[in-house]
Amino acid sequence: MALKNDLLLKALRGETVERPPVWMMRQAGRYLPEFMELKKKYDFFTRCQTPELASEITVQPIRRYGMDAAILFSDILVIPQAMEIEVQMKPDFGPYLPDPIRSRKDLDRVVVPDVEDSLGYVMKAIRMTKEKLADEVPLLGFAGSPWTILCYCVQGQGSKSFDKAKEFCFTQPETAHALLQKITDTTIAYLKAKVRAGVDAVQVFDSWGGMLSPEDYEIFSWPYIQQIVDALKDETYVIVFGKGCWFALKTMSRSGAAALGVDWTCSAQNARYLSGGKITLQGNFDPSRLFSPPDEIRKMVTQMIRDFGKDRYIVNLGHGILPTVPLENAQAFIEAVKSYSEG
Ligand SMILES: Cc1c2[nH]c(c1CCC(=O)O)Cc1[nH]c(c(CCC(=O)O)c1C)Cc1[nH]c(c(CCC(=O)O)c1C)Cc1[nH]c(c(C)c1CCC(=O)O)C2
């Protein structure tokens, strides 16, 4: 079935549009009161694993704000969980993995699962969400990059430096690469299953790619993302978002990805320059700027569209929306894009 609003797909194909499409990273969950109600009743993984709940949370922001794309409510950490690494989500703390991977012996217990089996609940949530969306807007699927998933598997929790993850890579590179390959194989199978279940495009979140030097990025992160792009690009559109990875934009632009995400530390002009000027870019509003007054947000968004250009561009934040953003400010961000016109 053709989508009623296919602005996002047009931008991913590089077609000319009246105005750019808009969605917000981490738009599902986090800041909406209707989400908070569900959060009170059900713990995190129950929300992820119950297709009725996951699909409901996915469509909540679309109903409220009418973004041009929905992103499935889930988490990047369902992958290590499916690989039989225990993942807990502790309230007011975040992810906690009690048995992190630190040695070859630890690696041996990590499985490459049958994704339809272990992550079948995600595929169910996708099918249910597609029904609820009734072809209004496209649905995005996602996965973490292998490096970003390794960060959690080795560190065992969130971190400002992911020092233990880096130490593991630099002292036991063979084991690190073997882990990265297991994660990559699982992620490819997972994203292919998501495409079969009905997602219209996928985003790879390399949230911690910017923790690596440009040289180490080429060793521990990029080759595995490239494998994912190679495996998926003929089946769907792939968006690669690397937080803090402006230095890799040139490599990324030659990868076969349909679009590249950028954060606010890279200007539109520099991002266009580094990525060669032809590929669709996505970003890059500083999520903290959603605390500015709505009028200022509207002006900044209009300027951001002028800076990137309305074509080959997807309006987004430069990272996930913050949980305490006022609702009317998020609204101003979306409305500024929807009312954008040239001239
Ligand atoms: C690094 C990362 C994670 N998860 C994700 C990333 C990559 C994007 C990014 O860099 O922000 C991706 C993610 N996580 C979640 C989504 C769902 C869709 C969406 O929100 O748009 C997405 C796309 C739900 C979630 N994932 C999590 C929550 C909050 C916990 C809860 O609701 O109980 C939600 C709604 C928990 C989570 N999950 C993760 C962390 C660090 C945390 C705790 C801090 C936080 O709140 O973000 C890992």
The ligand as a Gaussian input file, in Angstrom:
#p B3LYP/6-31G(d) Opt

LIG

0 1
 C       22.163000       4.275000      23.632000
 C       20.728000       3.871000      23.397000
 C       19.922000       3.096000      24.290000
 N       18.693000       2.952000      23.674000
 C       18.681000       3.601000      22.470000
 C       19.965000       4.144000      22.255000
 C       20.412000       4.826000      20.997000
 C       19.880000       6.217000      20.897000
 C       20.545000       7.169000      21.804000
 O       21.770000       7.310000      21.708000
 O       19.829000       7.818000      22.599000
 C       17.611000       3.675000      21.493000
 C       16.214000       3.707000      21.962000
 N       15.702000       3.462000      23.227000
 C       14.356000       3.591000      23.208000
 C       13.978000       3.849000      21.870000
 C       12.512000       3.801000      21.459000
 C       12.008000       4.676000      20.460000
 C       12.101000       6.113000      20.845000
 O       12.239000       6.431000      22.047000
 O       11.987000       6.908000      19.915000
 C       15.131000       3.981000      21.099000
 C       15.273000       4.352000      19.624000
 C       13.418000       3.471000      24.350000
 C       13.922000       3.663000      25.732000
 N       15.075000       3.164000      26.274000
 C       15.175000       3.519000      27.589000
 C       14.045000       4.275000      27.942000
 C       13.782000       4.855000      29.344000
 C       13.510000       3.828000      30.388000
 C       12.046000       3.576000      30.649000
 O       11.170000       4.051000      29.894000
 O       11.763000       2.873000      31.639000
 C       13.244000       4.363000      26.787000
 C       11.915000       5.026000      26.649000
 C       16.267000       3.131000      28.498000
 C       17.628000       3.253000      27.991000
 N       18.135000       2.589000      26.915000
 C       19.443000       2.975000      26.704000
 C       19.776000       3.882000      27.738000
 C       21.120000       4.554000      27.879000
 C       18.661000       4.026000      28.556000
 C       18.534000       4.798000      29.855000
 C       18.472000       6.240000      29.679000
 C       17.308000       6.734000      28.841000
 O       16.230000       6.978000      29.379000
 O       17.501000       6.901000      27.649000
 C       20.305000       2.504000      25.599000

